[in-house]
Amino acid sequence: MHFLKSVAACALMCSINNCSHNKEMIKPPVAEKRAHDVGMHGDKRNDEYYWLNGYFRKNADSTKVVKYLEAENEYRDGMLSDIRGLRDTLFNEMKARMKEDDQSVPVFHNGYYYYRRYEKGSEYPVICRKKDNLTSPEIVLLNINEMAEGFEYFECDNYEVSPDNKLLAFAVDTLSRRQFTLYIKNLETGEIYSDAMYPSAEAIAWANDSKHLFYISNNPETLLSEKVKRHAAGTPAADDEVVYKEKDKSNYLRLHKTTSDRFVMIRSEATLSAEMWFLDANKPLEQFKVLQPRIKDVLYDAVEQNGKFLILTNLDAKNFRLMEAPVDHPTQDNWKELIAHNPDVLIEDVHPFKNHFVVTQRKNGLVEMRIRNITTNEEHLLDFGEATYSAEAELNPEYNTTVFRYSFTSLRTPASEFDYDLNTKHKTLLKEQVVVGGYNKEDYITERLSATAPDGKKVPVSIVYKKGFKRDGTSPLWLVGYGAYGHSSDPYFSSTRLSLLDRGFAYAVAHIRGGEELGREWYEDGRLLKKKNTFTDFIAVAEFLIGEKFTSSDHLYTYGGSAGGLLIGAVVNMRP
């Protein structure tokens, strides 16, 4: 019996249309196999498709890779040719729900309101700002539609304005490989300096002199983040000095400036260890100092607040705890506990303000936001008001404020942004995602369910369906999962998903092990020698949904991307 069918979204649509045409005459292309050893540490491992990397390496196989991909596209078009009309209908239906001339909620920082807006018929945003108040004249910083002309792919998501508000550093990727070129624009003259920095990550941190900036330089062969460099605006990138070099190839580099604008921070992180370095942002020519040398199996991250580092760590705390240490003596022997370890609560992040900090934590698989007044030590939780949801901190660049901005969404609630007063506990809705043509969330039902894994663990399931959904085992259901790298698959709203729900589908998210929905142990129980739990959890969720009559084996469809693709590949082989 066919238990699961792994399909792309367009193939899902095919099932809706009861597509049953004979496609036996269309043969899929078969990729050539070549022996290639990619083993290490004395072990051999044969990757027969390694040659497909030739496209990116621009070697003799580049043309052959392109021809193979073109053959794949021809096969796809042939297999889906008889539902072209339905695909067009669905595309137009989904597009019609989107507000094309949309605008982000303005964010105030250092005297300006920053926002991005979309113009009707344009694919990319226009990045803008207004001085002092929102009635001031608009200043266009970057029109990405104009910048993208002539490119098949264009990404420009990250930018940073210098502290004196005169220079703009921004990152551009035209290859879709996360290899960015950094540029600097003079906001007074409009000139884009010639000192481009490539290949780089998109992270940028300005020193307080508004002349020097720091960025991550990637290895041009491995594409790994490898060095942090210091650049002086208006000088050749070839003159940039390396201020940090990572020797461990298993580590990735992160770079940011503290909300207080006091320090530039480097973070070197592996799966199970981390190390941070910091530099006074007022002294960009000095050397970075290590906060705490890396310790085996110890992760930590740090932000600065009023002369102290707030340090989130798993040292003697599987679900992490919050510590503090003076910036002059930040090593582990000076750490003082602020929030103790709780085996039922995973602490994920901390957001500092002058008189408060906000801790993002996870309990019973759901995000909580815990606010502490550092003067009175009083605490409270932010109330979200739904049974299954997703919430996260938004950009909060102002340090001396009592207003915290966050976003909220659920499987039936469109993405919303709020300002929350940390003292009065009053929240203000700033924006809710517009669904053009109208949308009433009361027409849809969300539930938080629980399936039992083979070892007895309870696996959370989030599900949504439209009122009137037939729970008799005949309805189609789309089940998704990920379960890797400690990434939690929080439920969120999608206007395109309505095209499934309105046609009688249910949509479910399996919160399987490998993610961190239920804490760090939930992640560790889904990796390495315990990775099989990820797969059996997903199968258990599928069996549970069938047993509860949400669907049947003939109408259950599964999806996973990236590490989720590994999940689906394993599941359809373990339980075909």
VOSEVEX-238763 format. One record per residue (C-alpha): residue in three letters; residue number from 1; chain; x, y, z. Coordinates in nm, 3 decimals. Layout:
<recs>
  res    n  chain        u        v        w
  Ala  NUM      A        X        Y        Z
...
</recs>
This chain:
<recs>
  res    n  chain        u        v        w
  Met    1      A    0.000    0.000    0.000
  His    2      A    0.130    0.341   -0.089
  Phe    3      A    0.147    0.528    0.243
  Leu    4      A    0.319    0.853    0.148
  Lys    5      A    0.365    1.044   -0.172
  Ser    6      A    0.634    1.308   -0.186
  Val    7      A    0.536    1.577   -0.434
  Ala    8      A    0.616    1.929   -0.534
  Ala    9      A    0.344    2.191   -0.502
  Cys   10      A    0.259    2.178   -0.871
  Ala   11      A    0.216    1.801   -0.853
  Leu   12      A   -0.016    1.857   -0.559
  Met   13      A   -0.228    2.073   -0.784
  Cys   14      A   -0.230    1.787   -1.032
  Ser   15      A   -0.395    1.565   -0.772
  Ile   16      A   -0.659    1.831   -0.710
  Asn   17      A   -0.751    1.821   -1.077
  Asn   18      A   -0.769    1.440   -1.070
  Cys   19      A   -0.495    1.424   -1.329
  Ser   20      A   -0.478    1.066   -1.453
  His   21      A   -0.326    1.090   -1.799
  Asn   22      A   -0.078    0.828   -1.908
  Lys   23      A    0.275    0.974   -1.897
  Glu   24      A    0.460    0.652   -1.970
  Met   25      A    0.588    0.784   -2.302
  Ile   26      A    0.777    1.068   -2.131
  Lys   27      A    1.109    0.944   -1.997
  Pro   28      A    1.300    1.133   -1.727
  Pro   29      A    1.661    1.230   -1.798
  Val   30      A    1.922    1.017   -1.623
  Ala   31      A    2.227    1.191   -1.483
  Glu   32      A    2.563    1.040   -1.569
  Lys   33      A    2.743    0.860   -1.288
  Arg   34      A    3.116    0.907   -1.231
  Ala   35      A    3.322    0.772   -0.946
  His   36      A    3.460    1.046   -0.723
  Asp   37      A    3.601    1.004   -0.374
  Val   38      A    3.484    1.275   -0.133
  Gly   39      A    3.585    1.087    0.180
  Met   40      A    3.798    1.223    0.461
  His   41      A    3.977    1.110    0.776
  Gly   42      A    4.088    0.795    0.599
  Asp   43      A    3.735    0.691    0.502
  Lys   44      A    3.632    0.667    0.138
  Arg   45      A    3.293    0.783    0.014
  Asn   46      A    3.193    0.774   -0.351
  Asp   47      A    2.982    1.066   -0.478
  Glu   48      A    2.879    0.968   -0.830
  Tyr   49      A    2.716    1.305   -0.897
  Tyr   50      A    2.998    1.528   -0.775
  Trp   51      A    3.062    1.635   -1.134
  Leu   52      A    2.742    1.843   -1.121
  Asn   53      A    2.944    2.090   -0.912
  Gly   54      A    3.117    2.173   -1.236
  Tyr   55      A    2.870    2.449   -1.311
  Phe   56      A    2.976    2.647   -1.006
  Arg   57      A    3.343    2.566   -1.049
  Lys   58      A    3.323    2.680   -1.414
  Asn   59      A    3.519    2.379   -1.536
  Ala   60      A    3.484    2.159   -1.844
  Asp   61      A    3.155    2.013   -1.715
  Ser   62      A    2.974    2.349   -1.690
  Thr   63      A    2.799    2.316   -2.028
  Lys   64      A    2.704    1.954   -1.963
  Val   65      A    2.544    2.049   -1.630
  Val   66      A    2.335    2.319   -1.799
  Lys   67      A    2.218    2.075   -2.067
  Tyr   68      A    2.116    1.823   -1.800
  Leu   69      A    1.917    2.086   -1.609
  Glu   70      A    1.747    2.193   -1.933
  Ala   71      A    1.648    1.830   -1.988
  Glu   72      A    1.502    1.819   -1.635
  Asn   73      A    1.297    2.130   -1.713
  Glu   74      A    1.170    1.978   -2.039
  Tyr   75      A    1.066    1.664   -1.851
  Arg   76      A    0.882    1.874   -1.590
  Asp   77      A    0.701    2.072   -1.859
  Gly   78      A    0.596    1.753   -2.036
  Met   79      A    0.467    1.584   -1.721
  Leu   80      A    0.267    1.890   -1.622
  Ser   81      A    0.152    1.996   -1.968
  Asp   82      A   -0.210    1.892   -1.919
  Ile   83      A   -0.254    2.103   -1.606
  Arg   84      A   -0.101    2.420   -1.750
  Gly   85      A   -0.440    2.589   -1.735
  Leu   86      A   -0.484    2.500   -1.368
  Arg   87      A   -0.133    2.619   -1.287
  Asp   88      A   -0.206    2.953   -1.452
  Thr   89      A   -0.534    2.979   -1.263
  Leu   90      A   -0.364    2.911   -0.932
  Phe   91      A   -0.077    3.150   -1.001
  Asn   92      A   -0.314    3.433   -1.084
  Glu   93      A   -0.530    3.348   -0.785
  Met   94      A   -0.233    3.354   -0.548
  Lys   95      A   -0.088    3.670   -0.698
  Ala   96      A   -0.423    3.846   -0.672
  Arg   97      A   -0.418    3.809   -0.293
  Met   98      A   -0.088    3.997   -0.266
  Lys   99      A   -0.076    4.371   -0.215
  Glu  100      A    0.175    4.479   -0.476
  Asp  101      A    0.211    4.840   -0.360
  Asp  102      A    0.298    4.752   -0.001
  Gln  103      A    0.524    4.919    0.255
  Ser  104      A    0.704    4.802    0.568
  Val  105      A    0.648    4.956    0.909
  Pro  106      A    0.900    5.242    0.948
  Val  107      A    1.183    5.183    1.198
  Phe  108      A    1.335    5.483    1.378
  His  109      A    1.711    5.493    1.428
  Asn  110      A    1.957    5.775    1.484
  Gly  111      A    1.729    6.055    1.366
  Tyr  112      A    1.567    5.883    1.067
  Tyr  113      A    1.270    5.659    0.991
  Tyr  114      A    1.372    5.373    0.760
  Tyr  115      A    1.131    5.166    0.551
  Arg  116      A    1.100    4.976    0.226
  Arg  117      A    0.814    5.008   -0.015
  Tyr  118      A    0.701    4.812   -0.321
  Glu  119      A    0.559    4.969   -0.634
  Lys  120      A    0.288    4.796   -0.835
  Gly  121      A    0.434    4.585   -1.112
  Ser  122      A    0.783    4.589   -0.960
  Glu  123      A    0.959    4.287   -0.816
  Tyr  124      A    1.204    4.450   -0.575
  Pro  125      A    1.170    4.708   -0.296
  Val  126      A    1.272    5.072   -0.284
  Ile  127      A    1.473    5.147    0.034
  Cys  128      A    1.387    5.487    0.180
  Arg  129      A    1.417    5.708    0.486
  Lys  130      A    1.268    6.027    0.629
  Lys  131      A    1.439    6.265    0.869
  Asp  132      A    1.293    6.325    1.218
  Asn  133      A    0.929    6.245    1.138
  Leu  134      A    0.713    6.066    0.883
  Thr  135      A    0.583    6.390    0.729
  Ser  136      A    0.932    6.483    0.606
  Pro  137      A    1.025    6.442    0.238
  Glu  138      A    1.115    6.090    0.130
  Ile  139      A    1.481    6.015    0.060
  Val  140      A    1.544    5.715   -0.165
  Leu  141      A    1.855    5.527   -0.055
  Leu  142      A    1.841    5.236   -0.301
  Asn  143      A    1.596    5.157   -0.581
  Ile  144      A    1.665    4.788   -0.615
  Asn  145      A    1.441    4.758   -0.922
  Glu  146      A    1.679    4.985   -1.113
  Met  147      A    1.985    4.810   -0.971
  Ala  148      A    1.853    4.467   -1.077
  Glu  149      A    1.803    4.556   -1.442
  Gly  150      A    2.000    4.324   -1.670
  Phe  151      A    2.050    4.053   -1.407
  Glu  152      A    1.873    3.716   -1.406
  Tyr  153      A    1.909    3.706   -1.028
  Phe  154      A    1.955    3.995   -0.787
  Glu  155      A    1.953    4.013   -0.408
  Cys  156      A    2.013    4.320   -0.194
  Asp  157      A    1.860    4.266    0.149
  Asn  158      A    2.118    4.398    0.393
  Tyr  159      A    2.239    4.754    0.432
  Glu  160      A    2.391    4.962    0.711
  Val  161      A    2.406    5.342    0.741
  Ser  162      A    2.714    5.498    0.900
  Pro  163      A    2.670    5.664    1.244
  Asp  164      A    2.698    6.013    1.088
  Asn  165      A    2.417    5.918    0.843
  Lys  166      A    2.633    6.009    0.541
  Leu  167      A    2.743    5.671    0.402
  Leu  168      A    2.549    5.358    0.313
  Ala  169      A    2.713    5.015    0.293
  Phe  170      A    2.508    4.748    0.116
  Ala  171      A    2.550    4.388   -0.002
  Val  172      A    2.462    4.254   -0.349
  Asp  173      A    2.443    3.894   -0.475
  Thr  174      A    2.387    3.835   -0.849
  Leu  175      A    2.457    3.459   -0.856
  Ser  176      A    2.225    3.318   -0.585
  Arg  177      A    2.521    3.167   -0.401
  Arg  178      A    2.520    3.386   -0.088
  Gln  179      A    2.847    3.536   -0.210
  Phe  180      A    2.803    3.910   -0.181
  Thr  181      A    2.981    4.217   -0.310
  Leu  182      A    2.982    4.504   -0.061
  Tyr  183      A    2.952    4.859   -0.189
  Ile  184      A    2.956    5.201   -0.022
  Lys  185      A    2.732    5.485   -0.136
  Asn  186      A    2.780    5.850   -0.042
  Leu  187      A    2.431    5.963    0.057
  Glu  188      A    2.515    6.331    0.013
  Thr  189      A    2.646    6.305   -0.345
  Gly  190      A    2.489    5.978   -0.464
  Glu  191      A    2.831    5.844   -0.563
  Ile  192      A    2.895    5.470   -0.526
  Tyr  193      A    3.259    5.424   -0.436
  Ser  194      A    3.477    5.196   -0.645
  Asp  195      A    3.607    5.001   -0.343
  Ala  196      A    3.393    4.688   -0.383
  Met  197      A    3.457    4.397   -0.146
  Tyr  198      A    3.410    4.042   -0.285
  Pro  199      A    3.344    3.761   -0.200
  Ser  200      A    3.181    3.853    0.129
  Ala  201      A    2.901    3.759    0.362
  Glu  202      A    2.626    4.020    0.390
  Ala  203      A    2.705    4.122    0.749
  Ile  204      A    2.834    4.479    0.791
  Ala  205      A    2.936    4.669    1.107
  Trp  206      A    3.040    5.037    1.105
  Ala  207      A    3.286    5.179    1.355
  Asn  208      A    3.170    5.494    1.530
  Asp  209      A    3.409    5.714    1.329
  Ser  210      A    3.187    5.655    1.021
  Lys  211      A    3.502    5.586    0.820
  His  212      A    3.590    5.227    0.901
  Leu  213      A    3.366    4.926    0.861
  Phe  214      A    3.412    4.557    0.930
  Tyr  215      A    3.293    4.272    0.710
  Ile  216      A    3.331    3.896    0.666
  Ser  217      A    3.548    3.781    0.376
  Asn  218      A    3.461    3.440    0.230
  Asn  219      A    3.700    3.185    0.085
  Pro  220      A    3.653    3.204   -0.296
  Glu  221      A    3.693    2.827   -0.337
  Thr  222      A    3.512    2.675   -0.038
  Leu  223      A    3.273    2.974   -0.001
  Leu  224      A    3.310    2.944    0.376
  Ser  225      A    3.326    3.251    0.599
  Glu  226      A    3.694    3.269    0.681
  Lys  227      A    3.815    3.617    0.779
  Val  228      A    3.695    3.946    0.922
  Lys  229      A    3.847    4.249    0.753
  Arg  230      A    3.859    4.620    0.830
  His  231      A    3.792    4.860    0.543
  Ala  232      A    3.838    5.235    0.521
  Ala  233      A    3.572    5.400    0.302
  Gly  234      A    3.713    5.537   -0.021
  Thr  235      A    4.025    5.317   -0.024
  Pro  236      A    4.096    5.005   -0.237
  Ala  237      A    3.958    4.681   -0.097
  Ala  238      A    4.298    4.524   -0.167
  Asp  239      A    4.436    4.732    0.121
  Asp  240      A    4.189    4.592    0.375
  Glu  241      A    4.347    4.445    0.685
  Val  242      A    4.255    4.105    0.826
  Val  243      A    4.157    4.155    1.191
  Tyr  244      A    4.042    3.798    1.255
  Lys  245      A    4.102    3.466    1.077
  Glu  246      A    3.916    3.146    1.161
  Lys  247      A    4.137    2.837    1.145
  Asp  248      A    3.867    2.576    1.213
  Lys  249      A    3.685    2.500    0.887
  Ser  250      A    3.385    2.364    1.077
  Asn  251      A    3.314    2.708    1.224
  Tyr  252      A    3.106    2.986    1.072
  Leu  253      A    3.156    3.356    1.138
  Arg  254      A    2.896    3.612    1.243
  Leu  255      A    2.943    3.987    1.279
  His  256      A    2.732    4.261    1.435
  Lys  257      A    2.737    4.582    1.630
  Thr  258      A    2.573    4.593    1.973
  Thr  259      A    2.243    4.778    2.011
  Ser  260      A    2.421    5.015    2.248
  Asp  261      A    2.663    5.102    1.961
  Arg  262      A    2.951    5.041    2.201
  Phe  263      A    3.110    4.728    2.053
  Val  264      A    3.168    4.543    1.727
  Met  265      A    3.126    4.170    1.792
  Ile  266      A    3.265    3.866    1.606
  Arg  267      A    3.115    3.524    1.673
  Ser  268      A    3.278    3.201    1.559
  Glu  269      A    3.032    2.915    1.590
  Ala  270      A    3.032    2.542    1.530
  Thr  271      A    2.752    2.298    1.606
  Leu  272      A    2.858    2.250    1.968
  Ser  273      A    3.098    2.533    2.053
  Ala  274      A    3.136    2.906    2.010
  Glu  275      A    3.378    3.189    2.074
  Met  276      A    3.329    3.567    2.068
  Trp  277      A    3.563    3.859    2.015
  Phe  278      A    3.483    4.226    2.077
  Leu  279      A    3.622    4.567    1.988
  Asp  280      A    3.545    4.916    2.117
  Ala  281      A    3.356    5.075    1.825
  Asn  282      A    3.521    5.408    1.910
  Lys  283      A    3.868    5.257    1.853
  Pro  284      A    3.850    5.071    1.520
  Leu  285      A    4.229    5.049    1.474
  Glu  286      A    4.282    4.851    1.794
  Gln  287      A    4.281    4.471    1.819
  Phe  288      A    3.977    4.256    1.894
  Lys  289      A    3.975    4.089    2.236
  Val  290      A    3.842    3.743    2.310
  Leu  291      A    3.540    3.742    2.542
  Gln  292      A    3.582    3.379    2.649
  Pro  293      A    3.810    3.130    2.469
  Arg  294      A    3.615    2.843    2.317
  Ile  295      A    3.541    2.547    2.540
  Lys  296      A    3.457    2.203    2.405
  Asp  297      A    3.080    2.145    2.389
  Val  298      A    3.003    2.495    2.523
  Leu  299      A    2.796    2.746    2.325
  Tyr  300      A    2.759    3.109    2.422
  Asp  301      A    2.640    3.437    2.276
  Ala  302      A    2.666    3.785    2.423
  Val  303      A    2.509    4.131    2.400
  Glu  304      A    2.608    4.445    2.590
  Gln  305      A    2.399    4.635    2.842
  Asn  306      A    2.520    4.924    3.060
  Gly  307      A    2.882    4.812    3.086
  Lys  308      A    2.805    4.441    3.120
  Phe  309      A    2.780    4.152    2.878
  Leu  310      A    2.459    3.951    2.898
  Ile  311      A    2.575    3.599    2.811
  Leu  312      A    2.346    3.320    2.696
  Thr  313      A    2.518    2.984    2.744
  Asn  314      A    2.464    2.610    2.770
  Leu  315      A    2.750    2.574    3.021
  Asp  316      A    2.607    2.328    3.276
  Ala  317      A    2.266    2.409    3.129
  Lys  318      A    2.133    2.202    2.839
  Asn  319      A    1.845    2.446    2.778
  Phe  320      A    2.074    2.747    2.835
  Arg  321      A    2.084    3.003    3.112
  Leu  322      A    2.151    3.377    3.119
  Met  323      A    2.466    3.515    3.281
  Glu  324      A    2.630    3.856    3.313
  Ala  325      A    2.991    3.973    3.335
  Pro  326      A    3.164    4.313    3.333
  Val  327      A    3.300    4.409    2.991
  Asp  328      A    3.644    4.462    3.147
  His  329      A    3.656    4.106    3.288
  Pro  330      A    3.422    3.897    3.070
  Thr  331      A    3.576    3.551    3.103
  Gln  332      A    3.381    3.257    3.243
  Asp  333      A    3.525    3.283    3.595
  Asn  334      A    3.347    3.620    3.627
  Trp  335      A    3.005    3.506    3.502
  Lys  336      A    2.713    3.566    3.738
  Glu  337      A    2.377    3.395    3.687
  Leu  338      A    2.072    3.609    3.602
  Ile  339      A    1.826    3.341    3.486
  Ala  340      A    1.880    2.981    3.596
  His  341      A    1.851    2.673    3.379
  Asn  342      A    1.503    2.524    3.346
  Pro  343      A    1.470    2.175    3.193
  Asp  344      A    1.122    2.268    3.064
  Val  345      A    1.216    2.603    2.908
  Leu  346      A    1.466    2.667    2.628
  Ile  347      A    1.615    3.017    2.636
  Glu  348      A    1.677    3.123    2.276
  Asp  349      A    1.777    3.491    2.270
  Val  350      A    1.805    3.812    2.472
  His  351      A    1.736    4.168    2.354
  Pro  352      A    1.889    4.447    2.565
  Phe  353      A    1.756    4.797    2.628
  Lys  354      A    1.881    5.061    2.869
  Asn  355      A    1.635    4.972    3.146
  His  356      A    1.499    4.631    3.039
  Phe  357      A    1.585    4.315    2.862
  Val  358      A    1.354    4.082    2.671
  Val  359      A    1.424    3.709    2.670
  Thr  360      A    1.284    3.493    2.392
  Gln  361      A    1.222    3.144    2.527
  Arg  362      A    1.032    2.832    2.428
  Lys  363      A    0.800    2.628    2.648
  Asn  364      A    0.585    2.334    2.537
  Gly  365      A    0.696    2.407    2.182
  Leu  366      A    0.569    2.766    2.180
  Val  367      A    0.758    3.095    2.192
  Glu  368      A    0.732    3.310    2.502
  Met  369      A    0.869    3.661    2.556
  Arg  370      A    0.986    3.732    2.908
  Ile  371      A    1.040    4.096    3.004
  Arg  372      A    1.254    4.205    3.299
  Asn  373      A    1.291    4.556    3.440
  Ile  374      A    1.658    4.565    3.547
  Thr  375      A    1.593    4.837    3.807
  Thr  376      A    1.314    4.658    3.995
  Asn  377      A    1.383    4.300    3.873
  Glu  378      A    1.008    4.266    3.807
  Glu  379      A    0.917    4.022    3.529
  His  380      A    0.615    3.942    3.314
  Leu  381      A    0.530    3.743    3.001
  Leu  382      A    0.385    3.892    2.685
  Asp  383      A    0.042    3.739    2.614
  Phe  384      A   -0.019    3.623    2.254
  Gly  385      A   -0.372    3.483    2.291
  Glu  386      A   -0.367    3.183    2.052
  Ala  387      A   -0.305    2.810    2.100
  Thr  388      A   -0.051    2.767    1.819
  Tyr  389      A    0.146    3.054    1.672
  Ser  390      A    0.484    3.202    1.585
  Ala  391      A    0.631    3.519    1.736
  Glu  392      A    0.971    3.684    1.710
  Ala  393      A    1.151    4.007    1.787
  Glu  394      A    1.167    4.249    1.499
  Leu  395      A    1.440    4.505    1.434
  Asn  396      A    1.491    4.703    1.756
  Pro  397      A    1.788    4.933    1.683
  Glu  398      A    1.713    5.195    1.951
  Tyr  399      A    1.877    5.121    2.286
  Asn  400      A    1.733    5.400    2.503
  Thr  401      A    1.365    5.319    2.464
  Thr  402      A    1.082    5.144    2.648
  Val  403      A    0.916    5.020    2.327
  Phe  404      A    0.979    4.668    2.199
  Arg  405      A    0.873    4.569    1.849
  Tyr  406      A    0.774    4.214    1.766
  Ser  407      A    0.584    4.020    1.501
  Phe  408      A    0.313    3.758    1.540
  Thr  409      A    0.148    3.510    1.306
  Ser  410      A   -0.033    3.177    1.315
  Leu  411      A   -0.167    2.930    1.063
  Arg  412      A   -0.480    3.145    1.034
  Thr  413      A   -0.361    3.491    1.148
  Pro  414      A   -0.180    3.707    0.889
  Ala  415      A    0.164    3.837    0.986
  Ser  416      A    0.127    4.133    1.222
  Glu  417      A    0.370    4.380    1.378
  Phe  418      A    0.323    4.531    1.722
  Asp  419      A    0.490    4.790    1.942
  Tyr  420      A    0.483    4.684    2.307
  Asp  421      A    0.542    4.925    2.594
  Leu  422      A    0.769    4.745    2.839
  Asn  423      A    0.639    4.951    3.133
  Thr  424      A    0.266    4.987    3.070
  Lys  425      A    0.227    4.646    2.896
  His  426      A    0.020    4.816    2.626
  Lys  427      A    0.059    4.679    2.273
  Thr  428      A   -0.020    4.867    1.955
  Leu  429      A   -0.093    4.692    1.625
  Leu  430      A    0.114    4.870    1.360
  Lys  431      A    0.035    4.655    1.060
  Glu  432      A   -0.137    4.333    0.960
  Gln  433      A   -0.061    4.161    0.632
  Val  434      A   -0.324    4.256    0.376
  Val  435      A   -0.497    3.975    0.187
  Val  436      A   -0.640    4.142   -0.121
  Gly  437      A   -0.995    4.037   -0.194
  Gly  438      A   -1.080    3.988    0.171
  Tyr  439      A   -1.002    3.728    0.432
  Asn  440      A   -1.178    3.621    0.751
  Lys  441      A   -0.964    3.412    0.986
  Glu  442      A   -1.279    3.293    1.165
  Asp  443      A   -1.348    3.077    0.859
  Tyr  444      A   -1.049    2.859    0.948
  Ile  445      A   -0.970    2.632    1.241
  Thr  446      A   -0.625    2.567    1.392
  Glu  447      A   -0.541    2.293    1.639
  Arg  448      A   -0.237    2.180    1.837
  Leu  449      A   -0.233    1.800    1.841
  Ser  450      A    0.006    1.533    1.963
  Ala  451      A    0.122    1.209    1.800
  Thr  452      A    0.303    0.926    1.981
  Ala  453      A    0.644    0.819    1.846
  Pro  454      A    0.757    0.453    1.863
  Asp  455      A    0.961    0.527    2.178
  Gly  456      A    0.664    0.691    2.349
  Lys  457      A    0.764    1.056    2.295
  Lys  458      A    0.479    1.297    2.222
  Val  459      A    0.536    1.481    1.894
  Pro  460      A    0.350    1.815    1.855
  Val  461      A    0.149    1.876    1.538
  Ser  462      A    0.006    2.209    1.421
  Ile  463      A   -0.283    2.185    1.176
  Val  464      A   -0.520    2.420    0.994
  Tyr  465      A   -0.826    2.360    0.779
  Lys  466      A   -1.133    2.549    0.666
  Lys  467      A   -1.464    2.516    0.846
  Gly  468      A   -1.663    2.242    0.676
  Phe  469      A   -1.353    2.026    0.628
  Lys  470      A   -1.456    1.661    0.594
  Arg  471      A   -1.288    1.462    0.867
  Asp  472      A   -1.389    1.123    0.734
  Gly  473      A   -1.062    0.997    0.590
  Thr  474      A   -1.133    1.115    0.235
  Ser  475      A   -0.982    1.465    0.245
  Pro  476      A   -0.636    1.554    0.116
  Leu  477      A   -0.371    1.672    0.363
  Trp  478      A   -0.031    1.833    0.307
  Leu  479      A    0.218    1.740    0.579
  Val  480      A    0.549    1.927    0.607
  Gly  481      A    0.855    1.880    0.827
  Tyr  482      A    1.220    1.973    0.871
  Gly  483      A    1.379    1.837    1.189
  Ala  484      A    1.742    1.949    1.168
  Tyr  485      A    2.005    2.189    1.302
  Gly  486      A    1.791    2.288    1.599
  His  487      A    1.563    2.487    1.368
  Ser  488      A    1.209    2.506    1.502
  Ser  489      A    0.932    2.485    1.241
  Asp  490      A    0.695    2.744    1.384
  Pro  491      A    0.348    2.772    1.224
  Tyr  492      A    0.289    3.081    1.012
  Phe  493      A    0.024    3.229    0.783
  Ser  494      A    0.049    3.201    0.405
  Ser  495      A   -0.200    3.364    0.167
  Thr  496      A   -0.095    3.123   -0.110
  Arg  497      A   -0.184    2.829    0.116
  Leu  498      A   -0.547    2.944    0.104
  Ser  499      A   -0.570    2.798   -0.246
  Leu  500      A   -0.526    2.454   -0.085
  Leu  501      A   -0.744    2.512    0.220
  Asp  502      A   -1.028    2.654    0.014
  Arg  503      A   -1.020    2.341   -0.203
  Gly  504      A   -1.064    2.107    0.093
  Phe  505      A   -0.704    2.045    0.199
  Ala  506      A   -0.576    2.039    0.554
  Tyr  507      A   -0.222    2.161    0.617
  Ala  508      A   -0.011    2.022    0.902
  Val  509      A    0.335    2.087    1.045
  Ala  510      A    0.515    1.801    1.222
  His  511      A    0.738    1.940    1.500
  Ile  512      A    0.976    1.646    1.491
  Arg  513      A    1.302    1.582    1.673
  Gly  514      A    1.606    1.751    1.526
  Gly  515      A    1.436    2.087    1.577
  Glu  516      A    1.431    2.264    1.914
  Glu  517      A    1.057    2.304    1.965
  Leu  518      A    1.073    2.112    2.293
  Gly  519      A    1.420    2.218    2.401
  Arg  520      A    1.780    2.131    2.338
  Glu  521      A    1.723    1.761    2.414
  Trp  522      A    1.462    1.754    2.135
  Tyr  523      A    1.738    1.863    1.898
  Glu  524      A    2.001    1.624    2.032
  Asp  525      A    1.758    1.331    2.007
  Gly  526      A    1.733    1.394    1.632
  Arg  527      A    2.099    1.410    1.528
  Leu  528      A    2.398    1.183    1.471
  Leu  529      A    2.325    0.827    1.589
  Lys  530      A    1.975    0.936    1.695
  Lys  531      A    1.886    1.089    1.356
  Lys  532      A    1.646    0.804    1.286
  Asn  533      A    1.409    0.956    1.546
  Thr  534      A    1.349    1.244    1.305
  Phe  535      A    1.217    1.002    1.045
  Thr  536      A    1.012    0.780    1.277
  Asp  537      A    0.857    1.091    1.438
  Phe  538      A    0.736    1.206    1.097
  Ile  539      A    0.596    0.863    1.014
  Ala  540      A    0.419    0.857    1.354
  Val  541      A    0.259    1.196    1.279
  Ala  542      A    0.141    1.073    0.939
  Glu  543      A   -0.009    0.757    1.091
  Phe  544      A   -0.174    0.963    1.364
  Leu  545      A   -0.340    1.199    1.113
  Ile  546      A   -0.469    0.903    0.915
  Gly  547      A   -0.594    0.733    1.231
  Glu  548      A   -0.776    1.051    1.333
  Lys  549      A   -0.951    1.058    0.993
  Phe  550      A   -0.793    1.383    0.878
  Thr  551      A   -0.683    1.202    0.561
  Ser  552      A   -0.597    0.862    0.416
  Ser  553      A   -0.284    0.699    0.276
  Asp  554      A   -0.409    0.776   -0.075
  His  555      A   -0.450    1.147   -0.002
  Leu  556      A   -0.154    1.225    0.220
  Tyr  557      A    0.110    1.444    0.058
  Thr  558      A    0.446    1.531    0.211
  Tyr  559      A    0.700    1.805    0.158
  Gly  560      A    1.040    1.901    0.293
  Gly  561      A    1.307    2.136    0.164
  Ser  562      A    1.686    2.132    0.219
  Ala  563      A    1.738    1.911    0.528
  Gly  564      A    1.365    1.843    0.497
  Gly  565      A    1.442    1.682    0.161
  Leu  566      A    1.661    1.430    0.344
  Leu  567      A    1.367    1.369    0.576
  Ile  568      A    1.122    1.295    0.294
  Gly  569      A    1.373    1.080    0.108
  Ala  570      A    1.425    0.867    0.418
  Val  571      A    1.057    0.845    0.507
  Val  572      A    0.932    0.727    0.168
  Asn  573      A    1.194    0.452    0.172
  Met  574      A    1.130    0.347    0.533
  Arg  575      A    0.750    0.351    0.500
  Pro  576      A    0.655    0.342    0.130
</recs>
